[in-house]
């Protein structure tokens, strides 16, 4: 049977050209993160250790903050020590800051060399330890300015002024309302940039904006990959063109270089004889009857006889095998990604990317997501799509479907006090059960169950069968309604994780008397442990909450549970909106610290999971933010 002709070199070249064009289109179109009015530096610097008493903390922003901006300073004991704030005099920044604005659908860079300080007054320093400054404002372009910075104080204790009392006020309600409105507006939110971010704020604030310096007139300033990125693309194009050209010339010459190194013939196989030699062979006297699988009394491929020349390679060159094509395409993609990454590095100084998530660009301070998950610094940038309702700006779990997925339980009820398997599937838009899940905090899926009266909390970890059905033993002691939350992250084809929280109702038949929600208290018990919540949750502002665990008057030795020193789930009374807060990676002053942005006025129940001596305990707190 005649062998199919080899793939022409021009087909391979065309395929590579298509791949190259597609990659350039995708990478070149990626916009920079949008950010404006961000924190550029501070005095003291974030993370600094201060030994002498301070009277003020100065935060330098790339434009003057709004007159109704909010600042709060939290001491190591959780109390506030701020005593008002004022605008300061502009001053040069230690390092220029580049930010990007979305103008007429195009990202345009602005470079700032001047900082506009907000001077936050400190009433006193009641203890040594870590102090945190929380801030909330709005930029002149309507973007949010929200985040925190921290420093450590090791000096002497100072006394509070005569008659001074810790402030109890929160952010201006109009500021918080604007933040929630912008969070769901769909324009310019940090979530669209793929970052784990705080909600954005929309209305323009009073105050003069900084005059941007002239931006460099290079390709990267237009919001593309930057000149180094395009240089990488050009290098990749030149390399591919050179290799293809070399191969084409070698193929025409018939030389040994006509073949790609990875398409050489296996050892022991010689080239075909030239047509003239084959004709001469056929003219000879008949020989023995050819064997099956041979032509002209000789093997189809064999050594050239006397006077025979090897058959030159076809003009188009040999076939490019699957492995060879994969090597070429893979090398091309690596070259493009390397060039694009260099361009992104060269396009800015790293501040804009941090600023896009609402934290301190100079510090990488913790930020809070506005969609049901809130993270500490270093948790990794990723998004958590919300439910889309302005009232649900920072909570999830209020809907059974979100992000193209639906939570489908096998049963919606069970008897009281019976240990039954709770079974469910996560179904995609195509109606098929999802089976690709990313492992987050040591588990591919976390199942949280809470009664409608905010009692009966359970944090479970089901297992999945090969058909996508999850199951876990569940016992519900009391009759009444419950909410079941599936907290998970699916894995896309490109390997990226997309976290979601879906919620569904579950019923236990029988007479039900809702339990009364306990009053708000900073202390709770969990088995033999006493737990103190240190910090003041504040609507709209990101504030630190620490949990100090003790037993018999002595600090308990906490162990890592699910990869962290604790987990905090907060559920809102009424609609049962769900917020999952992740802590700092390490203990701070001996306690796990979380960064919470309270979604809005309401009462909440906070569930703090921790582990001691291999056993998990849960301390529950009521947060009254009505």
C-alpha positions as CSV (number, residue, x, y, z in Angstrom):
1,X,0.0,0.0,0.0
2,X,1.3,3.4,-0.9
3,X,2.5,5.5,2.0
4,X,0.8,8.8,2.5
5,X,2.9,11.8,1.5
6,X,4.8,13.6,4.2
7,X,3.3,16.7,5.7
8,X,4.7,19.7,3.8
9,X,6.9,22.1,5.8
10,X,4.7,25.0,4.9
11,X,1.7,23.3,6.7
12,X,3.8,23.1,9.8
13,X,4.9,26.7,9.4
14,X,1.3,27.7,8.9
15,X,0.2,25.9,12.1
16,X,2.9,27.5,14.1
17,X,1.9,30.9,12.7
18,X,-1.7,30.4,13.8
19,X,-0.6,29.4,17.3
20,X,1.7,32.4,17.5
21,X,-1.0,34.8,16.3
22,X,-3.5,33.4,18.9
23,X,-1.0,33.6,21.7
24,X,0.0,37.1,20.9
25,X,-3.7,38.1,20.7
26,X,-4.5,36.6,24.1
27,X,-1.4,37.8,25.9
28,X,-1.2,41.2,24.3
29,X,-4.8,41.9,25.1
30,X,-4.4,41.3,28.9
31,X,-5.0,44.6,30.6
32,X,-3.2,45.8,33.7
33,X,-5.0,45.8,37.0
34,X,-7.1,48.9,37.5
35,X,-6.3,51.0,40.6
36,X,-6.3,54.6,41.8
37,X,-5.7,56.7,44.9
38,X,-3.8,53.9,46.6
39,X,-1.6,53.9,49.7
40,X,2.0,54.5,48.6
41,X,4.0,54.7,51.8
42,X,3.6,55.3,55.5
43,X,5.4,56.7,58.6
44,X,6.2,54.4,60.3
45,X,6.6,52.0,57.5
46,X,4.5,48.9,57.4
47,X,6.0,46.1,59.3
48,X,8.5,48.4,61.1
49,X,9.4,48.1,64.7
50,X,9.1,51.3,66.7
51,X,10.8,51.7,70.1
52,X,9.8,55.3,70.9
53,X,6.3,56.6,71.6
54,X,4.3,57.9,68.6
55,X,1.8,60.7,68.5
56,X,0.7,60.2,64.9
57,X,0.7,57.7,62.0
58,X,1.0,59.2,58.5
59,X,-0.4,57.4,55.5
60,X,0.6,58.8,52.1
61,X,-1.8,58.2,49.2
62,X,-1.4,59.0,45.6
63,X,-4.2,61.6,45.9
64,X,-5.9,63.3,48.8
65,X,-8.4,61.1,50.5
66,X,-12.0,62.0,50.9
67,X,-13.0,64.4,53.6
68,X,-15.3,61.7,55.1
69,X,-12.6,59.0,54.9
70,X,-12.4,56.6,57.9
71,X,-9.4,55.7,59.9
72,X,-9.1,53.5,63.0
73,X,-6.1,52.3,64.9
74,X,-6.4,49.0,66.8
75,X,-4.0,48.3,69.7
76,X,-2.8,44.8,70.6
77,X,-5.6,44.5,73.2
78,X,-8.2,45.0,70.4
79,X,-9.2,48.5,71.6
80,X,-9.1,51.6,69.4
81,X,-6.5,54.3,70.2
82,X,-7.1,56.7,67.3
83,X,-8.0,60.3,68.1
84,X,-9.1,61.8,64.8
85,X,-7.3,62.6,61.6
86,X,-6.4,65.5,59.4
87,X,-5.0,66.2,55.9
88,X,-1.3,66.7,55.8
89,X,1.0,68.6,53.5
90,X,2.0,66.8,50.2
91,X,5.5,65.3,50.2
92,X,7.7,63.4,47.7
93,X,7.3,59.6,47.7
94,X,10.2,57.4,48.4
95,X,9.5,55.6,45.1
96,X,7.2,56.6,42.2
97,X,3.9,54.8,41.9
98,X,2.3,53.8,38.6
99,X,-1.4,53.3,38.6
100,X,-3.8,52.6,35.7
101,X,-7.1,54.3,34.9
102,X,-9.8,53.0,32.6
103,X,-10.4,55.8,30.1
104,X,-12.8,55.3,27.2
105,X,-12.4,51.6,27.5
106,X,-8.6,51.7,27.5
107,X,-6.2,51.4,30.4
108,X,-4.0,54.4,30.7
109,X,-1.0,54.7,33.1
110,X,-0.4,57.5,35.5
111,X,2.8,57.9,37.4
112,X,2.8,59.6,40.8
113,X,5.8,61.1,42.6
114,X,3.9,63.0,45.3
115,X,2.1,61.6,48.3
116,X,-0.9,63.2,50.1
117,X,-0.8,62.2,53.7
118,X,-3.7,61.5,56.1
119,X,-2.3,62.2,59.6
120,X,-4.0,59.9,62.1
121,X,-3.6,60.9,65.7
122,X,-2.8,58.4,68.5
123,X,-4.3,59.0,71.9
124,X,-1.9,56.7,73.7
125,X,0.0,53.4,73.4
126,X,-1.5,51.0,76.0
127,X,0.7,48.0,75.3
128,X,3.6,46.7,73.4
129,X,2.7,44.6,70.3
130,X,1.2,45.0,66.9
131,X,-0.9,48.1,66.0
132,X,-3.1,48.1,62.9
133,X,-4.4,51.1,61.0
134,X,-7.6,50.5,59.0
135,X,-8.7,52.9,56.3
136,X,-11.7,53.4,54.0
137,X,-12.0,56.2,51.4
138,X,-12.9,56.7,47.7
139,X,-10.7,57.9,44.9
140,X,-11.6,60.7,42.5
141,X,-12.3,58.2,39.7
142,X,-14.8,56.3,41.9
143,X,-12.5,53.4,42.9
144,X,-12.4,52.2,46.5
145,X,-9.4,52.9,48.8
146,X,-9.6,50.3,51.4
147,X,-7.0,48.4,53.4
148,X,-4.7,48.2,56.4
149,X,-1.2,48.7,57.5
150,X,0.5,47.4,60.7
151,X,3.6,48.2,62.8
152,X,5.1,46.7,66.0
153,X,5.6,48.9,69.1
154,X,8.2,47.8,71.7
155,X,8.5,51.0,73.7
156,X,7.0,52.1,77.0
157,X,3.3,52.3,77.7
158,X,1.8,55.8,77.5
159,X,-1.3,57.2,79.2
160,X,-4.5,58.3,77.6
161,X,-5.4,62.0,77.7
162,X,-7.6,63.3,80.5
163,X,-11.2,62.5,79.7
164,X,-10.5,60.7,76.4
165,X,-12.6,57.7,75.5
166,X,-12.0,55.2,72.7
167,X,-14.0,56.0,69.6
168,X,-16.9,53.8,68.7
169,X,-18.0,55.3,65.4
170,X,-17.7,53.5,62.2
171,X,-17.4,54.7,58.6
172,X,-19.8,57.3,57.2
173,X,-22.9,55.3,56.2
174,X,-22.9,57.1,52.8
175,X,-19.4,55.8,52.2
176,X,-20.4,52.2,53.1
177,X,-23.5,52.4,50.9
178,X,-21.4,53.7,48.0
179,X,-19.0,50.8,48.5
180,X,-21.8,48.2,48.3
181,X,-23.3,49.9,45.2
182,X,-20.0,49.9,43.4
183,X,-19.3,46.3,44.4
184,X,-22.2,45.2,42.3
185,X,-22.1,47.7,39.5
186,X,-19.8,45.5,37.4
187,X,-17.5,48.3,36.3
188,X,-13.9,48.4,37.3
189,X,-14.2,46.2,40.3
190,X,-11.1,44.4,41.5
191,X,-12.8,41.1,41.0
192,X,-12.8,41.6,37.3
193,X,-9.1,41.8,37.4
194,X,-8.8,38.4,39.0
195,X,-7.8,39.6,42.4
196,X,-9.1,38.8,45.9
197,X,-10.3,42.3,46.8
198,X,-12.4,44.5,49.0
199,X,-15.6,46.0,47.6
200,X,-15.2,49.1,45.5
201,X,-16.6,52.5,46.1
202,X,-18.3,54.6,43.4
203,X,-19.0,58.2,44.0
204,X,-16.2,60.7,43.5
205,X,-14.9,62.2,46.7
206,X,-14.0,65.8,47.4
207,X,-10.4,66.7,47.4
208,X,-7.8,67.5,44.8
209,X,-6.2,64.6,42.8
210,X,-2.5,64.4,42.4
211,X,-1.1,65.7,39.2
212,X,0.3,62.7,37.4
213,X,3.7,63.0,35.8
214,X,4.1,62.3,32.2
215,X,3.9,58.6,31.5
216,X,6.7,57.0,29.5
217,X,5.8,56.8,25.9
218,X,6.4,53.1,25.4
219,X,4.2,50.4,24.3
220,X,3.6,49.1,27.7
221,X,2.0,52.3,28.8
222,X,-1.0,51.8,26.7
223,X,-2.0,48.9,28.9
224,X,-0.4,46.2,26.9
225,X,2.3,43.8,27.9
226,X,5.1,46.4,27.9
227,X,8.1,46.8,25.6
228,X,9.9,43.8,27.1
229,X,6.8,41.7,26.5
230,X,6.7,42.7,22.8
231,X,10.5,42.1,22.6
232,X,9.9,38.6,23.8
233,X,7.2,38.1,21.1
234,X,9.5,39.5,18.4
235,X,12.3,37.1,19.6
236,X,9.9,34.2,19.5
237,X,8.7,35.1,16.0
238,X,12.3,35.5,14.7
239,X,13.3,32.2,16.2
240,X,10.4,30.3,14.6
241,X,11.0,32.0,11.2
242,X,14.7,31.2,11.3
243,X,14.1,27.5,12.1
244,X,11.5,27.2,9.4
245,X,13.7,28.9,6.9
246,X,16.7,26.7,7.7
247,X,14.6,23.6,7.4
248,X,13.1,24.7,4.0
249,X,16.6,25.4,2.5
250,X,18.0,22.1,3.9
251,X,15.0,20.3,2.4
252,X,15.5,21.7,-1.0
253,X,19.2,20.8,-0.9
254,X,18.5,17.3,0.1
255,X,21.2,17.4,2.7
256,X,21.2,15.6,6.1
257,X,19.9,18.8,7.8
258,X,16.6,18.4,5.9
259,X,15.2,16.4,8.8
260,X,14.2,17.6,12.2
261,X,16.4,16.0,14.8
262,X,13.4,14.3,16.4
263,X,12.2,12.8,13.1
264,X,15.3,10.8,12.2
265,X,14.8,7.2,11.0
266,X,15.3,4.5,13.6
267,X,18.7,2.8,13.5
268,X,19.0,0.0,10.9
269,X,16.7,1.7,8.3
270,X,18.5,3.0,5.3
271,X,17.1,5.6,2.8
272,X,15.3,4.5,-0.4
273,X,17.2,3.9,-3.6
274,X,17.1,6.5,-6.3
275,X,14.6,6.0,-9.1
276,X,17.3,5.2,-11.6
277,X,18.8,2.5,-9.4
278,X,15.4,0.9,-9.0
279,X,14.9,0.9,-12.7
280,X,18.3,-0.7,-13.3
281,X,17.5,-3.4,-10.7
282,X,14.3,-4.3,-12.5
283,X,16.2,-4.7,-15.8
284,X,18.4,-7.5,-14.4
285,X,17.7,-11.2,-14.9
286,X,14.8,-12.5,-12.9
287,X,15.7,-13.6,-9.5
288,X,13.9,-15.6,-6.9
289,X,10.2,-15.0,-6.4
290,X,9.8,-11.9,-4.2
291,X,8.9,-12.6,-0.7
292,X,5.7,-11.1,0.8
293,X,6.2,-7.5,1.8
294,X,9.0,-6.8,-0.7
295,X,9.1,-5.1,-4.1
296,X,11.3,-6.0,-7.1
297,X,12.9,-8.9,-5.4
298,X,14.4,-6.8,-2.6
299,X,13.3,-5.2,0.6
300,X,11.3,-2.1,0.3
301,X,13.9,-0.2,2.3
302,X,17.4,-1.4,2.4
303,X,21.0,-0.5,1.8
304,X,21.9,1.1,-1.5
305,X,23.6,-1.2,-3.9
306,X,26.8,-0.5,-5.9
307,X,26.3,2.6,-8.0
308,X,23.1,3.5,-6.2
309,X,22.5,6.9,-4.5
310,X,20.3,7.5,-1.5
311,X,16.9,8.9,-2.4
312,X,16.7,12.6,-1.6
313,X,14.2,13.8,0.8
314,X,10.9,15.1,-0.7
315,X,10.8,18.8,-1.4
316,X,8.4,19.4,1.5
317,X,10.6,17.5,4.0
318,X,9.7,14.6,6.2
319,X,6.7,14.3,8.4
320,X,6.8,16.2,11.7
321,X,5.7,13.7,14.4
322,X,3.3,14.4,17.2
323,X,6.2,14.7,19.7
324,X,8.1,17.1,17.4
325,X,5.0,19.3,17.0
326,X,4.4,19.3,20.7
327,X,8.1,20.3,21.3
328,X,7.9,23.2,18.8
329,X,4.5,24.5,20.1
330,X,5.6,24.1,23.7
331,X,8.8,26.0,23.1
332,X,6.9,28.7,21.4
333,X,4.4,29.1,24.2
334,X,7.2,29.2,26.8
335,X,9.0,31.9,24.8
336,X,5.8,33.9,24.6
337,X,5.0,33.6,28.3
338,X,8.6,34.5,29.3
339,X,8.5,37.6,27.1
340,X,5.1,38.6,28.4
341,X,6.1,38.1,32.0
342,X,9.2,40.3,31.4
343,X,7.0,42.9,29.9
344,X,4.7,42.8,32.9
345,X,7.6,43.2,35.2
346,X,9.0,46.1,33.2
347,X,5.7,47.8,32.9
348,X,5.5,48.8,36.6
349,X,7.1,48.5,39.9
350,X,4.7,46.0,41.4
351,X,2.7,48.6,43.3
352,X,-0.3,48.7,41.0
353,X,-0.9,45.0,41.2
354,X,-1.1,45.2,45.0
355,X,-3.1,48.3,44.9
356,X,-5.7,46.6,42.8
357,X,-6.7,44.3,45.6
358,X,-7.4,47.1,48.0
359,X,-4.4,46.6,50.2
360,X,-1.3,48.6,50.7
361,X,0.9,48.6,47.6
362,X,3.9,49.4,49.6
363,X,3.3,46.6,52.1
364,X,1.1,43.9,50.7
365,X,-1.1,44.3,53.8
366,X,-4.1,42.0,54.3
367,X,-7.2,42.5,52.3
368,X,-10.7,41.2,52.4
369,X,-12.7,39.8,49.6
370,X,-16.1,41.3,49.0
371,X,-17.9,38.1,48.0
372,X,-18.0,35.6,50.8
373,X,-14.3,34.8,51.3
374,X,-11.9,37.0,53.1
375,X,-8.2,36.4,53.2
376,X,-5.0,37.4,55.0
377,X,-1.9,38.5,53.2
378,X,-0.2,35.7,51.3
379,X,-3.4,33.7,50.8
380,X,-3.0,34.1,47.1
381,X,-5.0,36.1,44.6
382,X,-8.2,34.6,43.4
383,X,-11.8,35.5,43.0
384,X,-15.0,34.4,44.6
385,X,-18.1,35.4,42.5
386,X,-20.9,36.8,44.6
387,X,-24.6,36.5,44.2
388,X,-25.1,39.8,42.4
389,X,-27.6,41.5,44.8
390,X,-26.4,44.8,46.3
391,X,-27.6,43.5,49.7
392,X,-25.3,40.5,49.3
393,X,-22.2,42.4,48.3
394,X,-19.9,40.5,50.7
395,X,-21.7,37.3,51.4
396,X,-22.4,34.1,49.5
397,X,-24.4,31.0,50.1
398,X,-27.8,32.7,49.7
399,X,-28.5,31.0,46.4
400,X,-28.4,27.4,45.2
401,X,-26.8,28.4,41.9
402,X,-23.9,30.7,41.1
403,X,-21.0,30.8,38.6
404,X,-22.6,28.3,36.3
405,X,-22.9,25.6,39.0
406,X,-25.9,24.3,41.0
407,X,-26.0,22.4,44.3
408,X,-28.4,19.4,43.9
409,X,-29.0,17.4,47.1
410,X,-30.4,13.9,46.7
411,X,-32.8,14.5,49.6
412,X,-34.0,17.7,51.3
413,X,-35.0,16.4,54.7
414,X,-34.2,13.8,57.4
415,X,-35.6,12.7,60.8
416,X,-34.3,14.4,63.9
417,X,-31.6,12.6,65.8
418,X,-30.9,10.1,63.0
419,X,-27.4,9.6,61.5
420,X,-28.1,9.7,57.8
421,X,-25.9,10.1,54.8
422,X,-26.3,13.5,53.2
423,X,-25.7,13.1,49.5
424,X,-25.5,15.8,46.8
425,X,-23.9,16.7,43.5
426,X,-22.3,19.9,42.1
427,X,-23.8,20.2,38.6
428,X,-22.4,22.4,35.9
429,X,-24.3,24.4,33.2
430,X,-24.2,21.3,30.9
431,X,-26.2,19.3,33.5
432,X,-23.3,17.0,34.3
433,X,-21.9,16.5,37.8
434,X,-18.6,18.3,38.3
435,X,-15.7,16.0,39.3
436,X,-12.7,18.3,39.1
437,X,-12.1,20.1,42.4
438,X,-9.1,21.9,43.8
439,X,-7.8,21.1,47.3
440,X,-8.3,24.2,49.4
441,X,-7.3,24.1,53.1
442,X,-6.5,20.4,52.8
443,X,-9.9,19.4,51.4
444,X,-11.6,19.5,48.0
445,X,-14.9,20.6,49.6
446,X,-16.1,21.9,52.9
447,X,-19.7,21.4,54.0
448,X,-21.0,23.8,56.6
449,X,-24.5,23.3,58.2
450,X,-26.2,26.0,60.3
451,X,-29.7,26.1,61.7
452,X,-32.0,29.0,60.6
453,X,-31.8,30.3,64.2
454,X,-28.0,30.2,63.8
455,X,-27.6,27.1,66.1
456,X,-26.5,23.6,65.3
457,X,-23.3,24.6,63.5
458,X,-21.3,21.8,61.9
459,X,-18.2,21.9,59.6
460,X,-18.0,18.6,57.7
461,X,-15.8,17.1,54.9
462,X,-17.7,14.8,52.6
463,X,-16.1,12.3,50.1
464,X,-16.9,12.1,46.4
465,X,-17.6,9.0,44.4
466,X,-16.4,8.6,40.8
467,X,-19.8,9.7,39.4
468,X,-19.5,13.1,41.2
469,X,-21.8,12.2,44.1
470,X,-20.7,13.6,47.5
471,X,-21.7,12.0,50.8
472,X,-21.1,12.6,54.5
473,X,-22.8,11.3,57.7
474,X,-25.1,14.0,59.1
475,X,-27.0,14.1,62.4
476,X,-29.4,16.9,63.2
477,X,-30.7,16.7,66.7
478,X,-33.4,19.4,66.6
479,X,-36.4,19.8,64.3
480,X,-36.5,22.9,62.1
481,X,-34.9,24.4,59.1
482,X,-31.2,24.4,58.3
483,X,-28.9,25.9,55.6
484,X,-26.3,23.7,54.0
485,X,-23.3,25.4,52.4
486,X,-21.0,23.8,49.9
487,X,-17.7,25.7,50.0
488,X,-15.4,24.5,47.2
489,X,-13.2,25.5,44.2
490,X,-13.6,23.9,40.8
491,X,-10.6,23.3,38.6
492,X,-10.8,24.7,35.0
493,X,-9.2,23.1,32.0
494,X,-6.2,25.4,32.3
495,X,-5.7,24.4,35.9
496,X,-7.0,27.5,37.5
497,X,-9.2,27.3,40.6
498,X,-12.6,29.1,40.8
499,X,-13.9,29.1,44.4
500,X,-17.7,29.2,45.0
501,X,-20.1,28.9,47.8
502,X,-23.6,27.5,47.2
503,X,-26.4,27.1,49.7
504,X,-29.6,25.0,49.9
505,X,-32.3,24.5,52.6
506,X,-32.6,21.3,54.5
507,X,-35.5,20.3,56.8
508,X,-36.0,18.2,59.9
509,X,-39.7,17.6,60.4
510,X,-41.3,18.2,63.8
511,X,-42.2,20.9,66.3
512,X,-39.6,23.6,66.3
513,X,-39.0,26.4,68.8
514,X,-36.3,28.7,67.5
515,X,-33.5,29.4,70.0
516,X,-32.8,32.9,71.0
517,X,-29.6,34.4,69.7
518,X,-27.3,35.0,72.6
519,X,-26.2,38.6,73.4
520,X,-23.0,39.9,72.0
521,X,-20.0,39.1,74.3
522,X,-16.3,39.1,73.7
523,X,-15.8,35.7,75.5
524,X,-17.1,32.2,74.9
525,X,-16.4,28.7,76.1
526,X,-15.7,25.7,73.9
527,X,-15.4,22.5,76.0
528,X,-12.7,23.1,78.6
529,X,-11.4,26.2,76.8
530,X,-12.1,29.9,77.3
531,X,-11.9,31.9,74.1
532,X,-11.6,35.7,74.0
533,X,-12.3,37.6,70.8
534,X,-10.1,40.7,70.6
535,X,-11.1,43.4,68.2
536,X,-14.2,45.3,67.1
537,X,-16.0,44.3,63.9
538,X,-16.8,47.4,61.8
539,X,-19.2,47.7,59.0
540,X,-17.4,48.4,55.7
541,X,-13.9,48.6,57.2
542,X,-11.3,45.8,57.3
543,X,-10.3,45.2,60.9
544,X,-8.2,42.6,62.7
545,X,-9.9,40.0,65.0
546,X,-7.8,37.8,67.2
547,X,-8.9,34.9,69.2
548,X,-7.0,34.0,72.4
549,X,-7.6,30.5,73.6
550,X,-6.9,29.5,77.2
551,X,-7.4,26.5,79.5
552,X,-7.4,26.8,83.3
553,X,-6.0,30.3,83.2
554,X,-3.0,29.4,80.9
555,X,-2.7,29.9,77.1
556,X,-3.6,26.8,75.1
557,X,-1.1,25.4,72.5
558,X,-3.0,25.6,69.2
559,X,-2.3,23.2,66.4
560,X,-2.8,23.7,62.7
561,X,-6.3,22.6,61.5
562,X,-6.9,22.3,57.8
563,X,-3.6,24.1,57.2
564,X,-4.2,27.1,59.5
565,X,-4.3,28.0,63.1
566,X,-8.1,28.3,62.9
567,X,-11.0,29.0,60.7
568,X,-13.8,31.6,61.0
569,X,-17.2,31.3,59.5
570,X,-19.6,34.2,59.9
571,X,-23.4,33.8,59.1
572,X,-25.8,36.7,58.9
573,X,-29.1,36.6,60.7
574,X,-32.2,36.5,58.5
575,X,-31.0,35.6,55.0
576,X,-28.1,33.4,56.3
577,X,-25.5,35.1,54.2
578,X,-22.2,33.3,54.5
579,X,-18.7,34.7,55.0
580,X,-15.6,32.5,55.3
581,X,-12.5,34.3,56.8
582,X,-9.0,32.9,56.6
583,X,-6.3,33.9,59.1
584,X,-2.7,35.0,58.9
585,X,-0.4,32.1,58.2
586,X,1.3,32.4,61.6
587,X,0.2,33.4,65.1
588,X,0.4,37.1,65.9
589,X,1.2,37.8,69.5
590,X,0.4,34.2,70.3
591,X,-3.1,34.2,68.7
592,X,-4.7,33.5,65.3
593,X,-5.6,36.8,63.6
594,X,-8.4,37.2,61.0
595,X,-9.2,40.3,58.9
596,X,-13.0,40.8,58.7
597,X,-15.0,43.2,56.7
598,X,-18.5,43.2,58.1
599,X,-21.0,43.2,55.2
600,X,-23.6,45.5,56.6
601,X,-25.9,46.4,59.5
602,X,-27.3,43.2,61.1
603,X,-26.6,40.6,63.7
604,X,-24.2,37.8,62.9
605,X,-23.0,34.6,64.5
606,X,-19.3,33.9,64.2
607,X,-18.0,30.3,64.5
608,X,-14.3,30.0,65.3
609,X,-12.8,26.5,64.8
610,X,-9.5,25.6,66.4
611,X,-7.6,22.4,67.3
612,X,-5.8,21.4,70.5
613,X,-4.4,18.0,71.2
614,X,-5.7,16.6,68.0
615,X,-9.3,17.6,68.7
616,X,-11.3,20.3,67.0
617,X,-13.4,22.7,69.1
618,X,-15.8,25.6,68.1
619,X,-16.3,28.8,69.9
620,X,-19.4,30.8,68.9
621,X,-19.8,34.6,69.2
622,X,-22.7,37.0,68.4
623,X,-21.8,40.1,66.5
624,X,-24.4,42.9,66.9
625,X,-23.8,45.4,64.1
626,X,-27.4,46.6,63.8
